[in-house]
Amino acid sequence: MSVEQKRIYEQVGVAMTSRSYAEYEKMFMLQLEQLQGKRVLDVAGGASSFTVEARQLGIVAEAVDPLYEKSSEEIDQHGRQEIGLVAAKMEKLQDVYDWSFYGSLQNHTAGRIKGLERFVEDFSSHGGMARYHVACLPVLPFEQDSFDLVLCSHFLFLYEEQFDYAFHLKALRELLRVAKPGGEVRIYPLLSFRTEEYGRLPDLINELTNEGHLVEKREASLPFLPNSHQYLSIIKRCFA
C-alpha cells in the first residue's frame, strides 16, 4: 500500500452520519433570518439533528433518507457503531484534517453522539414520521415546487466511485424538481473521498446551466476536510 493510499479516508458503502445544525450552518452558509418560516429539505439526512434543531429555530425543516425505514432503536444502535468506526479511522488521519472548528477528535465524536441522540429523540416522538420521509435519490416523494431550500451533504460527489454521472444528473434534476421556482439547491462538499473535486462537475454545471438554472460554486466555512471550502449553489429557473 502506498503512502498516498494510507492518507485517504476509506469508506465502503454509504455512511450514516449525525451532524448538527451548527455544521450545516458552516457547510451551507445558512442565514437564520432568511430561513425562518421557510420550508427546507435535508436530503440524505441520515441521523443528523439538523431537522429538529432547525424546527426549534422556526424553520419548517424535513428530512429524507432510506434509513428512516428502520426503528429508532435500530438507528441508534447503527449510529453508535458508525460513530465508533469513524473515530477509529480518523484517529489514524488526525494530521490530515483541520480541527479548528471541532477542536479535537474527542469533541468531534462527542458532537456526533449528541446529534444522534437529538435525532433519535425527535424521530421517535409523536409526529416524528411526518417530517422524516423514507426515500432515496434519484426519486423523492414530494410534489414539484415544494421547498424553498434543498440541502444535500456528504452524499453526491463524495461517492463518485459508487454512483455514475447519469445518477448524479438525475439526482440533481430531482432536487431541482422539488425546489420552488427561484428556490435553491445546495450541495456540499464538491469532493470525493480522495479530497479531489468531483471529476465531472464541470459537465453537470454545463448541463444545468443550459437548462436555465443559475449554477455556481460558493465559499463554505467549515474548515475540516482538505479542499472542502466550497459548496454548489443551484438556483432553480423561474418559468415564464
C-alpha positions in Angstrom: 0.0 0.0 0.0 1.4 3.4 -1.0 1.8 6.3 1.3 -0.9 8.2 -0.7 -3.4 5.3 -0.2 -2.8 5.3 3.6 -3.7 9.0 3.8 -7.1 8.5 2.3 -10.3 8.0 4.3 -11.5 4.6 3.4 -15.3 4.1 3.1 -17.2 1.0 2.0 -20.9 1.7 1.2 -22.8 4.9 2.2 -22.1 6.1 5.7 -24.7 7.2 8.2 -23.8 10.4 10.0 -25.3 12.6 12.7 -24.2 16.2 12.0 -25.6 19.2 13.9 -27.3 22.4 12.8 -24.0 24.3 13.5 -22.2 22.2 11.0 -24.9 22.7 8.3 -24.7 26.4 9.1 -21.0 26.4 8.2 -21.2 24.0 5.3 -24.0 25.8 3.5 -23.6 29.3 4.9 -27.1 29.4 6.3 -28.6 32.7 7.5 -31.3 32.0 10.1 -33.2 35.2 9.4 -33.6 34.2 5.8 -34.9 30.7 6.6 -37.4 31.2 9.4 -40.8 30.3 8.2 -39.3 28.7 5.0 -39.6 25.1 4.0 -36.2 23.3 3.9 -35.4 19.7 2.9 -32.4 17.8 4.1 -31.7 15.1 1.5 -29.7 12.0 2.7 -30.1 13.5 6.1 -29.1 10.3 8.0 -29.3 10.7 11.8 -28.3 14.4 11.7 -30.0 16.7 14.2 -30.3 19.5 11.7 -34.1 19.0 11.2 -35.0 19.0 14.9 -32.7 22.0 15.6 -33.9 23.9 12.6 -37.5 23.5 13.6 -36.8 24.7 17.1 -35.4 27.9 15.4 -38.6 28.4 13.4 -37.5 26.7 10.1 -40.0 24.3 8.6 -37.5 21.6 8.1 -37.9 18.0 6.9 -35.5 15.2 6.0 -35.5 12.2 3.7 -33.3 9.1 3.8 -33.8 5.4 3.2 -32.5 4.9 6.8 -35.9 6.1 8.2 -37.5 2.7 7.4 -35.6 1.4 10.5 -36.8 1.7 14.1 -35.4 4.4 16.4 -33.6 1.6 18.3 -32.0 0.2 15.2 -30.9 3.7 14.1 -29.5 4.4 17.5 -27.5 1.2 17.5 -26.3 1.6 14.0 -25.4 5.2 14.6 -23.3 4.4 17.6 -21.4 1.7 15.6 -20.8 4.2 12.8 -19.5 6.8 15.2 -17.0 4.4 16.6 -15.8 3.3 13.2 -15.4 6.9 12.1 -13.4 7.8 15.2 -11.1 4.8 14.7 -10.4 5.8 11.1 -10.0 9.4 11.8 -7.5 8.7 14.6 -5.1 7.4 12.0 -5.5 10.6 9.9 -5.7 13.3 12.5 -3.0 15.3 10.9 -4.9 15.4 7.6 -7.8 17.4 8.9 -8.3 20.9 10.1 -9.6 20.8 13.7 -10.2 24.5 14.2 -14.0 24.0 14.2 -14.3 20.8 16.3 -11.2 21.4 18.5 -10.3 17.7 18.7 -11.3 14.2 17.6 -12.8 13.7 21.0 -15.0 16.8 20.6 -15.9 15.6 17.1 -17.1 12.3 18.4 -19.0 13.8 21.3 -20.8 16.1 18.8 -21.8 13.1 16.7 -23.2 11.3 19.7 -25.1 14.4 20.8 -26.5 14.8 17.2 -27.6 11.1 17.1 -29.3 11.4 20.5 -31.2 14.5 19.5 -32.2 12.9 16.2 -33.4 9.7 17.8 -35.5 11.6 20.4 -37.2 13.6 17.6 -37.6 10.7 15.2 -39.3 8.6 17.9 -41.5 11.4 19.1 -45.2 11.8 18.4 -45.5 13.1 14.8 -41.8 12.5 14.1 -42.5 10.5 11.0 -44.4 13.4 9.5 -41.0 15.2 9.0 -38.8 12.1 8.3 -39.5 10.6 4.9 -38.3 7.2 3.7 -36.9 7.5 0.2 -33.6 7.9 -1.7 -32.3 9.7 -4.7 -33.0 9.9 -7.6 -36.7 9.7 -6.7 -38.2 11.8 -3.9 -41.8 11.6 -2.6 -42.6 15.2 -2.8 -44.7 17.4 -5.1 -43.0 19.6 -7.6 -42.0 23.1 -6.4 -42.3 22.2 -2.7 -39.3 23.6 -0.9 -37.6 27.0 -0.6 -34.2 25.4 0.0 -32.9 21.8 -0.6 -29.7 20.7 1.1 -27.6 17.6 0.4 -24.5 17.0 2.4 -21.8 14.3 2.1 -23.6 12.2 -0.5 -23.5 13.5 -4.0 -19.9 13.8 -5.4 -18.4 12.2 -2.4 -19.3 8.7 -3.5 -18.3 9.2 -7.2 -16.9 5.6 -7.4 -20.2 4.1 -6.4 -22.6 6.4 -8.4 -22.0 7.3 -12.0 -22.6 10.5 -13.9 -26.1 9.6 -15.0 -27.1 9.0 -11.4 -25.7 12.4 -10.4 -27.5 14.2 -13.2 -30.8 12.5 -12.3 -30.3 13.3 -8.7 -29.7 16.9 -9.3 -32.7 17.3 -11.5 -34.8 15.6 -8.8 -33.5 18.0 -6.2 -34.4 20.9 -8.5 -37.9 19.4 -9.3 -38.9 19.6 -5.6 -37.4 23.1 -5.1 -39.7 26.1 -5.8 -39.0 28.3 -8.8 -36.4 30.7 -7.6 -35.6 28.4 -4.8 -32.2 26.9 -4.2 -30.3 23.6 -4.0 -27.1 23.5 -2.1 -24.6 20.6 -2.2 -21.5 20.1 0.0 -18.7 19.1 -0.4 -17.7 19.1 -4.0 -15.1 16.3 -3.3 -14.7 12.6 -3.5 -13.1 10.7 -0.6 -9.8 11.3 -2.3 -10.3 15.0 -1.4 -10.3 15.9 -5.1 -13.2 17.8 -6.8 -15.7 15.5 -8.5 -14.3 14.9 -11.9 -17.4 15.6 -13.9 -18.6 18.6 -12.0 -18.0 21.0 -15.0 -20.2 18.7 -17.1 -23.0 18.8 -14.5 -22.7 22.6 -14.2 -23.0 23.0 -18.0 -26.0 20.7 -18.3 -27.9 22.5 -15.6 -26.9 26.0 -16.8 -28.1 25.0 -20.3 -31.5 24.1 -18.7 -31.8 27.6 -17.4 -30.7 27.3 -13.8 -28.1 29.6 -12.2 -25.2 27.3 -11.0 -22.1 28.5 -9.2 -19.6 27.4 -6.6 -19.7 29.4 -3.4 -17.5 29.6 -0.4 -18.2 27.5 2.6 -16.8 28.0 6.1 -16.3 24.5 7.7 -12.6 24.0 7.7 -12.2 20.3 8.2 -11.7 18.2 5.0 -8.8 19.2 2.8 -10.1 21.3 -0.2 -13.6 21.4 1.2 -14.0 25.2 1.1 -16.9 25.4 -1.4 -20.5 24.2 -1.9 -22.5 24.1 -5.1 -25.4 26.5 -5.4 -28.2 25.9 -7.9 -31.0 28.5 -8.2 -34.0 27.0 -10.0 -35.1 28.8 -13.0 -38.4 30.7 -12.8 -40.6 29.5 -15.6 -42.5 32.2 -17.5 
